[in-house]
């Protein structure tokens, strides 16, 4: 004789979620314990293409153009300048990305709705049996007023958004790839540690060589498919974040 026990599926799922959350918390706790007294560690410089999860950029490209050689001409077909251009143009070259974000948004929205309905229905005569049918149901029933329905509804909503963001940064980016149409793929990362707080700035995108200024710099609004991230980690950031248990409770709590 064998006995078997199967836990309810909701309880089993909750246990798995708690187990995963505990594992993530343990990994984070181990990293934090290793940084006691020294603060977050700065990562080493590495080849972006060798980083885990790196994916080369693939975009629609025009048909390649075959350049014609002209031995008696000083001008090279496809060249963008007569003299040598000192701006970044090859894989491994470095350029400066200027980030100046001054974003403001203010929205006020008010909605109001009201509706009132009234319906009535009667059956004065039903194949000549209206009175007999009414007496069979209820002697005091009036066939002309069998049903009367009325309803009223109203709603009112108010919303307001007032947001202001201002970021002024400069970061050196590295050209990681040159696309067939001449556009450049750039990737930059900057880490600054002050006491026990590490600030991270990353930027990835695609640019045109023509948009690079003579100072070998480009503004962020000229970067296509731009991905800009500015954040940090450390003691101050850790205090501002809720605990893992609280975040898990907010996700699974239905009320």
C-alpha positions in Angstrom: 0.0 0.0 0.0 1.5 3.3 -1.1 0.4 6.8 -0.1 0.8 9.8 -2.4 0.5 13.5 -1.7 0.1 16.1 -4.3 0.2 19.8 -3.3 -2.4 22.1 -4.9 -1.2 23.8 -8.0 -1.6 27.4 -6.7 0.4 26.5 -3.6 3.1 24.8 -5.7 3.4 27.8 -8.0 3.6 30.1 -5.0 6.3 27.9 -3.5 8.3 28.0 -6.7 8.0 31.8 -7.0 9.2 32.2 -3.4 12.1 29.8 -4.0 13.2 31.7 -7.1 12.9 35.0 -5.2 14.9 33.6 -2.3 17.6 32.5 -4.7 17.8 35.9 -6.4 17.9 37.5 -3.0 20.7 35.2 -1.9 22.8 36.0 -5.0 22.3 39.7 -4.4 23.1 39.4 -0.7 26.3 37.6 -1.5 27.4 40.4 -3.9 26.5 43.0 -1.3 28.4 41.1 1.4 31.5 41.0 -0.8 31.3 44.8 -1.2 31.1 45.7 2.5 33.7 48.4 3.3 34.7 48.9 -0.3 31.6 49.8 -2.3 30.5 48.4 -5.7 33.3 47.2 -7.9 34.0 48.7 -11.3 33.9 46.3 -14.2 36.9 45.7 -16.4 37.3 47.0 -19.9 36.3 44.4 -22.4 35.5 44.0 -26.1 31.8 44.9 -26.5 31.5 42.2 -29.3 32.7 39.6 -26.8 30.2 40.5 -24.1 27.5 38.0 -23.4 24.3 38.7 -25.2 25.9 41.0 -27.8 24.0 41.1 -31.1 25.3 42.8 -34.2 23.0 45.4 -35.7 21.2 44.4 -38.9 19.2 47.0 -40.7 17.9 47.3 -44.3 20.7 48.3 -46.6 20.8 49.8 -50.1 22.4 48.0 -53.0 26.2 48.3 -52.9 27.7 50.7 -55.4 30.9 49.8 -57.3 33.4 52.6 -57.3 35.1 53.5 -60.6 38.9 53.9 -60.5 40.2 57.1 -62.2 44.0 57.1 -62.2 44.3 60.7 -63.5 42.0 62.2 -60.8 42.9 63.1 -57.2 39.3 62.6 -56.2 38.3 59.2 -55.0 34.7 58.0 -55.8 32.7 57.8 -52.6 35.0 60.0 -50.6 33.4 62.6 -48.3 36.3 65.0 -48.1 39.3 65.9 -50.3 41.7 65.8 -47.4 41.9 63.2 -44.7 39.1 63.3 -42.3 40.2 63.2 -38.6 36.7 62.2 -37.4 35.9 58.7 -36.1 35.1 56.5 -39.1 36.5 53.0 -38.5 35.9 50.2 -36.0 37.7 51.0 -32.8 37.7 54.8 -33.3 36.5 57.0 -30.4 34.1 59.9 -30.5 32.1 62.0 -28.0 28.4 61.8 -27.5 26.8 64.9 -26.0 23.6 64.2 -24.1 21.4 67.3 -23.3 17.9 66.3 -22.4 15.4 68.9 -21.1 12.1 67.2 -21.2 8.9 68.8 -19.8 5.4 67.5 -20.0 2.2 68.9 -18.5 -1.2 67.4 -19.1 -4.5 68.2 -17.5 -7.5 66.0 -18.4 -11.0 66.1 -17.0 -13.9 63.9 -18.2 -17.5 63.9 -17.1 -20.4 61.7 -18.3 -24.0 61.3 -17.3 -26.8 59.2 -18.7 -30.4 58.5 -17.8 -32.7 55.8 -19.3 -36.3 54.9 -18.8 -38.3 52.1 -20.4 -41.8 50.9 -19.9 -43.7 47.9 -21.5 -47.3 46.6 -21.3 -49.5 43.9 -22.7 -53.0 45.2 -22.9 -54.1 42.5 -25.2 -52.6 39.1 -25.9 -54.8 37.2 -28.4 -57.8 38.4 -26.4 -56.4 36.9 -23.2 -54.8 40.0 -21.7 -57.3 40.4 -18.8 -57.6 36.6 -18.1 -53.8 36.3 -18.2 -53.4 39.2 -15.8 -56.0 37.8 -13.4 -54.3 34.4 -13.5 -50.9 36.0 -12.5 -52.2 38.6 -10.0 -55.7 40.0 -9.6 -54.3 43.5 -9.0 -52.0 43.4 -12.1 -52.6 46.0 -14.8 -51.8 44.5 -18.2 -50.9 48.0 -19.6 -48.1 48.4 -17.1 -46.4 45.0 -17.0 -42.8 46.2 -16.9 -41.1 49.5 -16.2 -37.3 49.9 -16.1 -35.3 53.0 -15.3 -31.6 53.5 -14.9 -29.2 56.4 -14.3 -25.4 56.4 -14.4 -22.7 59.0 -14.1 -18.9 59.1 -14.0 -16.3 61.8 -13.5 -12.5 61.5 -13.9 -9.6 63.9 -13.4 -6.0 63.3 -14.3 -2.9 65.5 -14.2 0.8 64.9 -15.3 3.6 67.3 -14.5 7.0 65.9 -15.4 10.4 67.6 -15.8 13.7 65.9 -16.6 17.0 67.5 -17.2 20.2 65.6 -18.0 23.5 67.1 -19.3 26.2 64.5 -19.9 29.1 63.7 -22.2 30.4 60.2 -22.8 33.1 58.8 -25.1 31.7 56.1 -27.4 33.5 53.4 -29.4 32.6 52.5 -33.0 31.8 48.8 -32.9 30.7 48.2 -36.5 30.4 49.9 -39.9 27.3 49.0 -41.8 27.3 48.4 -45.6 25.7 51.8 -46.2 28.4 53.6 -44.3 26.5 54.2 -41.0 28.3 53.6 -37.8 27.3 51.6 -34.8 28.5 53.1 -31.5 28.5 51.9 -28.0 29.7 53.8 -24.9 29.8 53.0 -21.2 31.0 55.1 -18.3 31.3 54.1 -14.7 32.0 56.6 -11.9 32.3 55.6 -8.3 32.0 58.2 -5.5 32.4 56.7 -2.0 30.1 53.7 -2.0 27.8 54.7 -4.9 28.5 53.7 -8.5 26.9 55.7 -11.3 26.6 54.0 -14.7 26.0 55.6 -18.1 25.5 53.5 -21.2 24.6 54.5 -24.8 24.1 52.4 -27.9 22.9 53.5 -31.4 23.5 54.1 -35.1 24.8 57.3 -36.5 25.7 58.9 -39.8 29.3 60.0 -40.4 28.0 63.3 -41.8 26.4 64.1 -38.4 29.8 64.0 -36.6 31.0 67.6 -36.0 34.5 68.8 -36.6 35.2 68.4 -32.9 34.5 64.6 -33.3 31.3 64.9 -31.3 27.6 64.1 -32.0 24.4 65.1 -30.2 22.1 62.4 -28.9 19.1 63.5 -31.0 21.0 62.5 -34.2 21.5 58.9 -33.0 19.1 56.4 -34.5 17.8 53.5 -32.4 19.4 55.2 -29.4 19.4 53.4 -26.1 20.5 55.6 -23.2 20.6 54.4 -19.6 21.7 56.4 -16.6 21.5 54.9 -13.2 23.6 53.4 -10.4 23.9 51.0 -7.6 25.3 51.2 -4.1 24.2 52.0 -0.6 22.1 55.0 -1.5 20.3 53.2 -4.4 19.8 50.1 -2.2 18.1 52.1 0.5 15.7 53.7 -2.1 14.6 50.3 -3.4 12.0 48.2 -1.6 13.0 44.8 -0.3 12.6 41.7 -2.6 9.9 40.3 -0.3 7.9 43.5 -0.6 8.3 43.6 -4.4 7.2 40.0 -4.6 4.2 40.7 -2.4 3.2 43.6 -4.6 3.3 41.4 -7.7 1.3 38.4 -6.4 -1.1 40.2 -4.1 -4.4 40.6 -6.0 -5.8 43.3 -3.7 
